[in-house]
Amino acid sequence: MTAPQSFADALQILGCSARKNGNSDYAARLFAQGYEAAGGTTQTRFMRDYTVRHCTACETCAVPGNKKCVQEGKDDSSELYSMLLEAPALCFSSPIYFYHLPSIFKTFIDRCQCFWFRHHNRDPYILSLPPRKAYVCLIAARPVGDQLFHGSLLTLKYFLTPLNISLAEPLLIYGKDGPTDLKNDPKTVQEVIDYGAAAYNDTVPLLTRYK
Ligand SMILES: Cc1cc2nc3c(=O)[nH]c(=O)nc-3n(C[C@H](O)[C@H](O)[C@H](O)COP(=O)(O)O)c2cc1C
């Protein structure tokens, strides 16, 4: 695959595990495989490769007209912010840690409070962002659990809303713990590939059951 010139040229995939070469890294690869086989282009990056300082709740970003978090420039967040602003579509592939998203990802999500305030303050650039979709693969060790993914999906929905990004129906994968558990489950492997292809064909409906 030729490297795209900017975030706008490809669906942007973010792998969110602290563990390299585990299940969610593999799901990210399978999603890309399905999306690209259907005709699209993807670009993948991993949250663990970025250093992101935590939100200090200073509320500098709450002041109308302020466009930047005070932490930007002191860490690697700029690239991730640009990805969110410019991507035509996104995919988040993440494990569940204690019924939620891993802290490395949640730290970045908290830093997106600056977008929440910019939206709240009617910043024209934020209000002009086009509607986009985010695909989600969540992977957990527990084999069952009605609420296993709820917290993560609510957080993803409300972190992305100010950016005009809506969640597509997610792919929720139970019972995968060891790093090769997904790889060794051909049925689920095919489901992730199919999810990527459906994303390219825009046949995945929006997630509507979380309010
Ligand atoms: C800190 C931590 C917390 C976890 N919490 C949960 C949990 O609440 N529920 C669950 O089913 N699995 C939990 N797991 C298991 C992971 O979700 C599981 O191993 C997953 O496959 C890891 O994905 P990865 O290979 O992409 O890192 C936890 C794992 C870690 C490291």
The ligand as an ORCA input file, in Angstrom:
! r2SCAN-3c Opt
* xyz 0 1
  C      -5.529     -4.125     32.826
  C      -6.444     -5.123     32.193
  C      -7.776     -5.128     32.522
  C      -8.663     -6.016     31.909
  N      -9.993     -5.966     32.231
  C     -10.863     -6.804     31.611
  C     -12.266     -6.731     31.907
  O     -12.748     -5.910     32.680
  N     -13.087     -7.623     31.278
  C     -12.619     -8.544     30.376
  O     -13.400     -9.322     29.851
  N     -11.297     -8.602     30.050
  C     -10.418     -7.758     30.650
  N      -9.074     -7.818     30.340
  C      -8.606     -8.788     29.334
  C      -8.395     -8.151     27.934
  O      -9.542     -7.409     27.525
  C      -8.111     -9.250     26.915
  O      -6.950     -9.957     27.290
  C      -7.962     -8.728     25.493
  O      -7.960     -9.806     24.603
  C      -6.682     -7.936     25.344
  O      -6.583     -7.440     24.039
  P      -5.160     -7.166     23.351
  O      -4.571     -8.526     23.056
  O      -5.455     -6.385     22.138
  O      -4.319     -6.411     24.326
  C      -8.171     -6.940     30.954
  C      -6.806     -6.937     30.627
  C      -5.959     -6.042     31.234
  C      -4.494     -6.022     30.842
*
